[in-house]
Amino acid sequence: MARIAGINIPMNKHIVIGLTHIFGIGRQTARDACEVTGVAPTTKTKDLTEAEVAALRSFIARVTVEGDLRRETAMNIKRLMDMGSYRGIRHRKGLPMRGQRTRTNARTRKGPRKSAVKLNAPPGKA
């Protein structure tokens, strides 16, 4: 079993697809890793030699992945919230921050619908 950057790479997939299971490695970075290390992208993970796995490990060690990348992203969001920027306020409120409409179609960020409270009901009856 190939273990790279603390992640078990699936054995029955091509290495170029298996590398994308590492947080921070996409299709293009996986292709670049295969090209630089000389590993054929269509090689199954189970067919890799120890030398090829070591070469892939050394390439991926130079890229920010997994815990470090998650920490960096969280710190960037925290910085935006602390400085009180527009995007930081939207992060804090759990709303879309890139200009999308919120009257409809913001359910992913806003979460499930909340039932409306009756406005004309006497207190305690709502």
C-alpha positions in Angstrom: 0.0 0.0 0.0 1.4 3.4 -1.0 1.3 6.0 1.7 2.2 9.5 0.6 1.9 12.6 2.8 0.1 10.5 5.5 -2.7 9.4 3.0 -3.2 5.8 1.8 -3.4 6.0 -2.0 -6.0 3.7 -3.5 -4.4 0.6 -4.9 -6.5 -0.1 -8.0 -6.5 3.4 -9.5 -4.1 5.0 -11.9 -1.5 6.9 -9.9 -2.5 10.3 -11.5 -6.0 9.8 -10.0 -4.8 8.3 -6.7 -2.6 11.3 -6.0 -5.7 13.5 -6.1 -6.9 11.9 -2.8 -4.3 14.0 -1.1 -5.8 17.4 0.0 -4.0 20.1 -2.1 -3.1 17.8 -5.0 -5.4 18.3 -8.1 -5.3 16.7 -11.5 -2.6 19.1 -12.9 -0.3 18.8 -9.9 -0.6 15.0 -10.1 0.3 15.1 -13.8 3.2 17.3 -13.0 4.4 14.9 -10.3 4.2 12.0 -12.7 6.1 13.9 -15.4 8.9 15.1 -13.1 9.4 11.8 -11.4 9.2 9.8 -14.6 6.3 7.6 -13.5 3.7 6.8 -16.2 0.4 8.4 -15.3 -1.5 5.2 -16.3 0.5 3.0 -13.8 -1.7 1.5 -11.2 -0.7 2.3 -7.6 -0.2 -1.4 -6.7 2.4 -1.7 -9.6 4.7 1.1 -8.4 8.2 0.3 -7.3 9.6 1.6 -4.0 11.9 3.9 -5.9 8.9 5.5 -7.8 7.0 5.9 -4.5 10.0 7.5 -2.9 10.4 9.9 -5.9 6.7 10.9 -5.7 7.0 11.4 -1.9 10.0 13.7 -2.4 8.1 15.7 -5.1 5.0 16.1 -2.9 7.1 17.1 0.1 7.9 20.3 -1.8 4.2 21.1 -2.2 2.0 22.5 0.6 -0.6 19.7 1.3 -2.9 18.3 4.0 -2.6 19.7 7.5 -0.3 22.6 6.6 -2.6 23.7 3.7 -5.7 23.4 5.9 -4.1 25.4 8.6 -3.0 28.1 6.2 -6.5 28.4 4.7 -8.1 28.6 8.2 -5.6 31.3 9.2 -6.4 33.3 6.0 -10.1 33.1 6.8 -9.5 34.0 10.5 -7.4 37.0 9.3 -10.2 38.3 7.2 -12.7 37.9 10.0 -10.4 39.7 12.5 -9.8 42.7 10.3 -13.6 43.0 9.7 -13.4 43.0 5.9 -16.5 42.4 3.8 -15.5 38.8 3.1 -14.6 38.2 6.8 -18.1 39.4 7.9 -19.7 37.1 5.3 -17.6 34.2 6.6 -18.7 35.0 10.2 -22.4 35.1 9.2 -22.1 32.0 7.1 -23.3 33.7 3.9 -21.8 33.6 0.4 -18.9 36.0 0.1 -18.3 36.2 -3.7 -21.4 38.3 -4.7 -24.0 35.5 -5.2 -27.6 36.3 -4.5 -29.1 35.2 -1.2 -32.8 35.8 -1.7 -32.8 32.4 -3.4 -30.2 29.7 -4.1 -27.9 30.2 -1.1 -28.9 27.0 0.7 -25.5 25.5 0.7 -24.0 28.4 2.8 -27.2 29.2 4.8 -28.1 25.7 5.7 -31.7 24.2 5.8 -34.6 26.6 5.7 -35.9 27.9 9.0 -39.6 28.2 9.4 -40.9 31.8 9.4 -42.2 33.1 12.8 -45.7 34.5 12.7 -45.5 38.3 13.2 -49.0 39.1 14.4 -49.3 36.3 16.9 -49.5 37.2 20.6 -46.2 36.6 22.6 -45.7 33.0 23.6 -48.0 31.7 20.8 -45.6 31.8 17.9 
